[in-house]
């Protein structure tokens, strides 16, 4: 999982194997250590609700995404259009979350056509 942060925007880009892990009910994690006992981590899992949820402890960030939205995205891979969520924070600000699947990895895994379609003759 690749994590990009810029101001109030967070982008997560997962590969096909990580999406499969999520859909199997497991958590995908990323941990960056800064030396000593310091570091920061991101974890992503799915739930049955319709909204994305952010659980933050200061040293890690757990994002819980709606299973249905991720399943729909997986069904149209490979594609460049991911999922976008607005996470309203307790201090009144908003974190924009962009959840993408690596298009190049999807093409390697599935071929250039979208799942469920056959190439034009």
One Martini backbone bead per residue (centre of mass of N, CA, C, O) as a GRO file, in nm:
protein
  121
    1UNK     BB    1   0.097   0.037   0.023
    2UNK     BB    2   0.030   0.365  -0.071
    3UNK     BB    3   0.112   0.682   0.088
    4UNK     BB    4  -0.043   1.007   0.060
    5UNK     BB    5   0.044   1.339   0.181
    6UNK     BB    6  -0.161   1.652   0.166
    7UNK     BB    7  -0.268   1.805   0.388
    8UNK     BB    8  -0.623   1.725   0.346
    9UNK     BB    9  -0.484   1.466   0.191
   10UNK     BB   10  -0.547   1.115   0.112
   11UNK     BB   11  -0.362   0.852  -0.049
   12UNK     BB   12  -0.452   0.527  -0.164
   13UNK     BB   13  -0.247   0.251  -0.301
   14UNK     BB   14  -0.334  -0.054  -0.428
   15UNK     BB   15  -0.302  -0.373  -0.493
   16UNK     BB   16  -0.444  -0.664  -0.579
   17UNK     BB   17  -0.361  -0.825  -0.323
   18UNK     BB   18  -0.474  -0.616  -0.119
   19UNK     BB   19  -0.766  -0.629  -0.212
   20UNK     BB   20  -0.801  -0.930  -0.153
   21UNK     BB   21  -0.751  -0.905   0.147
   22UNK     BB   22  -0.991  -0.726   0.210
   23UNK     BB   23  -1.216  -0.916   0.082
   24UNK     BB   24  -1.124  -1.147   0.305
   25UNK     BB   25  -1.124  -0.965   0.592
   26UNK     BB   26  -0.864  -0.812   0.603
   27UNK     BB   27  -0.575  -0.628   0.683
   28UNK     BB   28  -0.404  -0.340   0.573
   29UNK     BB   29  -0.054  -0.250   0.621
   30UNK     BB   30   0.148   0.044   0.723
   31UNK     BB   31   0.495   0.098   0.830
   32UNK     BB   32   0.679   0.375   0.969
   33UNK     BB   33   1.003   0.423   1.077
   34UNK     BB   34   1.201   0.672   1.287
   35UNK     BB   35   1.317   0.540   1.514
   36UNK     BB   36   1.322   0.374   1.769
   37UNK     BB   37   0.978   0.410   1.878
   38UNK     BB   38   0.908   0.553   1.619
   39UNK     BB   39   0.601   0.611   1.422
   40UNK     BB   40   0.381   0.530   1.133
   41UNK     BB   41   0.044   0.418   1.058
   42UNK     BB   42  -0.155   0.220   0.824
   43UNK     BB   43  -0.500   0.106   0.812
   44UNK     BB   44  -0.712  -0.130   0.628
   45UNK     BB   45  -1.067  -0.181   0.619
   46UNK     BB   46  -1.388  -0.339   0.640
   47UNK     BB   47  -1.746  -0.264   0.613
   48UNK     BB   48  -2.113  -0.255   0.610
   49UNK     BB   49  -2.125   0.024   0.553
   50UNK     BB   50  -2.140   0.363   0.377
   51UNK     BB   51  -1.890   0.474   0.536
   52UNK     BB   52  -1.613   0.628   0.617
   53UNK     BB   53  -1.359   0.559   0.871
   54UNK     BB   54  -1.174   0.729   1.133
   55UNK     BB   55  -0.896   0.602   1.327
   56UNK     BB   56  -0.707   0.788   1.573
   57UNK     BB   57  -0.386   0.775   1.778
   58UNK     BB   58  -0.125   0.945   1.641
   59UNK     BB   59   0.049   0.669   1.531
   60UNK     BB   60  -0.225   0.592   1.386
   61UNK     BB   61  -0.429   0.485   1.098
   62UNK     BB   62  -0.772   0.392   1.066
   63UNK     BB   63  -0.943   0.259   0.786
   64UNK     BB   64  -1.297   0.226   0.719
   65UNK     BB   65  -1.455   0.069   0.458
   66UNK     BB   66  -1.691   0.013   0.227
   67UNK     BB   67  -1.746  -0.284   0.090
   68UNK     BB   68  -1.928  -0.220  -0.156
   69UNK     BB   69  -1.737  -0.014  -0.290
   70UNK     BB   70  -1.493  -0.207  -0.323
   71UNK     BB   71  -1.637  -0.423  -0.488
   72UNK     BB   72  -1.714  -0.240  -0.724
   73UNK     BB   73  -1.427  -0.164  -0.800
   74UNK     BB   74  -1.322  -0.455  -0.849
   75UNK     BB   75  -1.536  -0.506  -1.089
   76UNK     BB   76  -1.380  -0.259  -1.277
   77UNK     BB   77  -1.122  -0.382  -1.326
   78UNK     BB   78  -0.940  -0.185  -1.484
   79UNK     BB   79  -0.906   0.150  -1.333
   80UNK     BB   80  -0.880   0.503  -1.260
   81UNK     BB   81  -1.131   0.500  -1.086
   82UNK     BB   82  -1.195   0.559  -0.771
   83UNK     BB   83  -1.230   0.653  -0.437
   84UNK     BB   84  -1.426   0.898  -0.252
   85UNK     BB   85  -1.378   1.071   0.067
   86UNK     BB   86  -1.534   1.242   0.338
   87UNK     BB   87  -1.376   1.336   0.645
   88UNK     BB   88  -1.513   1.430   0.945
   89UNK     BB   89  -1.377   1.614   1.192
   90UNK     BB   90  -1.367   1.717   1.532
   91UNK     BB   91  -1.240   2.018   1.433
   92UNK     BB   92  -1.405   2.078   1.140
   93UNK     BB   93  -1.254   1.924   0.943
   94UNK     BB   94  -1.134   1.781   0.629
   95UNK     BB   95  -1.073   1.459   0.485
   96UNK     BB   96  -0.942   1.355   0.189
   97UNK     BB   97  -1.016   1.041   0.033
   98UNK     BB   98  -0.812   0.832  -0.176
   99UNK     BB   99  -0.899   0.524  -0.351
  100UNK     BB  100  -0.668   0.307  -0.512
  101UNK     BB  101  -0.578   0.110  -0.793
  102UNK     BB  102  -0.325  -0.021  -0.953
  103UNK     BB  103  -0.330  -0.021  -1.288
  104UNK     BB  104  -0.075  -0.178  -1.371
  105UNK     BB  105  -0.136  -0.424  -1.195
  106UNK     BB  106  -0.412  -0.492  -1.319
  107UNK     BB  107  -0.310  -0.543  -1.606
  108UNK     BB  108  -0.119  -0.774  -1.528
  109UNK     BB  109  -0.348  -0.954  -1.392
  110UNK     BB  110  -0.606  -0.902  -1.624
  111UNK     BB  111  -0.557  -0.706  -1.832
  112UNK     BB  112  -0.688  -0.454  -2.037
  113UNK     BB  113  -0.955  -0.551  -1.977
  114UNK     BB  114  -1.237  -0.567  -1.830
  115UNK     BB  115  -1.409  -0.723  -1.622
  116UNK     BB  116  -1.646  -0.913  -1.811
  117UNK     BB  117  -1.484  -0.856  -2.075
  118UNK     BB  118  -1.421  -0.855  -2.412
  119UNK     BB  119  -1.241  -0.817  -2.663
  120UNK     BB  120  -1.230  -0.670  -2.948
  121UNK     BB  121  -1.249  -0.793  -3.289
   0.00000   0.00000   0.00000
